[in-house]
C-alpha cells in the first residue's frame, strides 16, 4: 500500500501537467493532489474536467513567482512532494520576450525551491522536489548517430533553453548546498491530446482542418525525438516513486523524425480521418525563413531510465499520431475555444470574482 502523500504539481492545467495530474489522481486515490497553476494562455482547466470533482484533487490558482502565496500553499496542504512542471516553453515566444522566460523559469523555480526548503526546514525524510526539464538544454546534435545522455554538457541556444538550463542548475544546487532531495529529468518533444495549438502537431492538424498554410522552417530538415505525452506521465510516475535522489534521467521516445517527414505523416493521417483523398493537403506546405537559434537535431538516450527503472515507451509513433489526430478531430469545440481565446475570458471572469 502506498504511503499517503500530499503532492503539489505545478503547471497542472497545462499540456503535460494535466496528463500527470490525471494519472496521479486516478492511480493514487489516497494521495492528495494539489494542482498549482497561474492559468496563463497555456493553462486550461477544461483539460481536467473529467477529474475536477474527485475527492483527492484540489486546484490553487497561483503564480510560482509569488513566494508568499507558494509558502501558504505548502502550509495549507502540508506538502511533502513537488513535481515541478510550470514553465514558459515555446521557443518562438522566448525569442520575442526573454524576460518573461527568465522570470518564470528561473525565478519561479527558485521561489518553489525556497518555499520547499523553508517549509521542510531541513527535515528531508520522505520529501522530494522533482523538476521537469527539456532536452533543449543540451544544445544540438549533428547527423552522426550521437545522442544526448545524462552526462552531455549543457549548451543551450535559445532564451527558452537557457532559462531551463539555469533552473536545472538551481535544483541541483539546492541538493548540493542544503541536502534537499531532488531529481531532474530532461525529456524530448511531447505530443498528444490537450496540447496548446501553437505547437507543431496540433497547429498543423488545425490548419489542415481549416485548409490553412502549414509553415515549415527552413527546409524542414531539423530532427526531433517524439514521445507520446501519456508515456511521459508514466515515466514521471515511475521516477517519482523509484528514482534515486540527486540523479538525472533522460526521457525519450527512441523516435527521431525530420520535421518535413513528420508533417507528411500528419497530413496523411488527417486527410485519411477526414475522408480526403490521400495527398489532398500536401499543397498546404509553405516553407518559411528559419528561426534564430534553431537547433538542427535532438536525440535522447533513455537507456539509463529503461535499464535502472524499467520504463520504455508503450506506443509506436504511427499509432500515437493517429490517436492524437483523432482526439483533436473529436474535440473540435475544445480546439476552437483555445484558438478563439474564449477559455481565457471565462477563467479571468471566474477568478476575478473571488
ChimeraX attribute file (.defattr): number of C-alpha atoms within 10 A of each C-alpha:
attribute: neighborCount
match mode: 1-to-1
recipient: residues
	/A:1	4
	/A:2	9
	/A:3	9
	/A:4	12
	/A:5	17
	/A:6	19
	/A:7	24
	/A:8	27
	/A:9	25
	/A:10	27
	/A:11	30
	/A:12	31
	/A:13	29
	/A:14	29
	/A:15	22
	/A:16	22
	/A:17	25
	/A:18	25
	/A:19	24
	/A:20	25
	/A:21	27
	/A:22	21
	/A:23	17
	/A:24	23
	/A:25	22
	/A:26	14
	/A:27	11
	/A:28	15
	/A:29	15
	/A:30	17
	/A:31	19
	/A:32	21
	/A:33	26
	/A:34	24
	/A:35	22
	/A:36	25
	/A:37	24
	/A:38	20
	/A:39	20
	/A:40	15
	/A:41	12
	/A:42	20
	/A:43	22
	/A:44	24
	/A:45	17
	/A:46	16
	/A:47	21
	/A:48	17
	/A:49	10
	/A:50	9
	/A:51	15
	/A:52	16
	/A:53	10
	/A:54	12
	/A:55	13
	/A:56	18
	/A:57	20
	/A:58	16
	/A:59	16
	/A:60	17
	/A:61	13
	/A:62	18
	/A:63	20
	/A:64	28
	/A:65	19
	/A:66	13
	/A:67	19
	/A:68	12
	/A:69	15
	/A:70	21
	/A:71	20
	/A:72	13
	/A:73	18
	/A:74	24
	/A:75	12
	/A:76	9
	/A:77	15
	/A:78	16
	/A:79	22
	/A:80	20
	/A:81	21
	/A:82	23
	/A:83	25
	/A:84	23
	/A:85	23
	/A:86	26
	/A:87	24
	/A:88	20
	/A:89	18
	/A:90	14
	/A:91	21
	/A:92	16
	/A:93	14
	/A:94	20
	/A:95	16
	/A:96	10
	/A:97	13
	/A:98	17
	/A:99	13
	/A:100	16
	/A:101	25
	/A:102	21
	/A:103	17
	/A:104	21
	/A:105	27
	/A:106	22
	/A:107	20
	/A:108	21
	/A:109	25
	/A:110	21
	/A:111	20
	/A:112	23
	/A:113	21
	/A:114	16
	/A:115	22
	/A:116	23
	/A:117	19
	/A:118	12
	/A:119	16
	/A:120	18
	/A:121	10
	/A:122	12
	/A:123	11
	/A:124	14
	/A:125	10
	/A:126	10
	/A:127	18
	/A:128	22
	/A:129	26
	/A:130	24
	/A:131	24
	/A:132	20
	/A:133	23
	/A:134	20
	/A:135	28
	/A:136	27
	/A:137	23
	/A:138	23
	/A:139	22
	/A:140	21
	/A:141	16
	/A:142	13
	/A:143	10
	/A:144	6
	/A:145	7
	/A:146	13
	/A:147	18
	/A:148	22
	/A:149	20
	/A:150	19
	/A:151	8
	/A:152	11
	/A:153	11
	/A:154	17
	/A:155	14
	/A:156	21
	/A:157	17
	/A:158	21
	/A:159	23
	/A:160	27
	/A:161	26
	/A:162	24
	/A:163	26
	/A:164	29
	/A:165	22
	/A:166	19
	/A:167	23
	/A:168	24
	/A:169	12
	/A:170	17
	/A:171	23
	/A:172	21
	/A:173	14
	/A:174	18
	/A:175	16
	/A:176	13
	/A:177	8
	/A:178	12
	/A:179	15
	/A:180	26
	/A:181	22
	/A:182	25
	/A:183	24
	/A:184	25
	/A:185	21
	/A:186	24
	/A:187	25
	/A:188	27
	/A:189	20
	/A:190	20
	/A:191	22
	/A:192	22
	/A:193	20
	/A:194	26
	/A:195	24
	/A:196	19
	/A:197	18
	/A:198	13
	/A:199	14
	/A:200	17
	/A:201	21
	/A:202	22
	/A:203	18
	/A:204	25
	/A:205	25
	/A:206	21
	/A:207	17
	/A:208	22
	/A:209	17
	/A:210	9
	/A:211	14
	/A:212	15
	/A:213	16
	/A:214	23
	/A:215	17
	/A:216	18
	/A:217	17
	/A:218	15
	/A:219	14
	/A:220	18
	/A:221	15
	/A:222	16
	/A:223	22
	/A:224	22
	/A:225	21
	/A:226	22
	/A:227	26
	/A:228	25
	/A:229	24
	/A:230	22
	/A:231	20
	/A:232	25
	/A:233	20
	/A:234	19
	/A:235	25
	/A:236	23
	/A:237	17
	/A:238	15
	/A:239	22
	/A:240	19
	/A:241	10
	/A:242	11
	/A:243	20
	/A:244	15
	/A:245	17
	/A:246	18
	/A:247	14
	/A:248	22
	/A:249	24
	/A:250	23
	/A:251	30
	/A:252	29
	/A:253	26
	/A:254	19
	/A:255	15
	/A:256	19
	/A:257	18
	/A:258	16
	/A:259	18
	/A:260	18
	/A:261	13
	/A:262	20
	/A:263	21
	/A:264	15
	/A:265	15
	/A:266	23
	/A:267	24
	/A:268	19
	/A:269	22
	/A:270	26
	/A:271	20
	/A:272	15
	/A:273	12
	/A:274	12
	/A:275	9
	/A:276	13
	/A:277	10
	/A:278	13
	/A:279	12
	/A:280	15
	/A:281	22
	/A:282	16
	/A:283	10
	/A:284	16
	/A:285	18
	/A:286	14
	/A:287	14
	/A:288	13
	/A:289	10
	/A:290	12
	/A:291	12
	/A:292	11
	/A:293	14
	/A:294	16
	/A:295	18
	/A:296	16
	/A:297	21
	/A:298	25
	/A:299	28
	/A:300	26
	/A:301	21
	/A:302	24
	/A:303	19
	/A:304	16
	/A:305	21
	/A:306	16
	/A:307	10
	/A:308	12
	/A:309	15
	/A:310	11
	/A:311	20
	/A:312	19
	/A:313	21
	/A:314	13
	/A:315	14
	/A:316	13
	/A:317	18
	/A:318	13
	/A:319	10
	/A:320	18
	/A:321	21
	/A:322	18
	/A:323	15
	/A:324	24
	/A:325	23
	/A:326	17
	/A:327	14
	/A:328	21
	/A:329	17
	/A:330	11
	/A:331	13
	/A:332	13
	/A:333	11
	/A:334	15
	/A:335	20
	/A:336	14
	/A:337	13
	/A:338	19
	/A:339	15
	/A:340	10
	/A:341	12
	/A:342	11
	/A:343	18
	/A:344	19
	/A:345	10
	/A:346	10
	/A:347	15
	/A:348	12
	/A:349	10
	/A:350	10
	/A:351	9
	/A:352	7
	/A:353	7
	/A:354	5
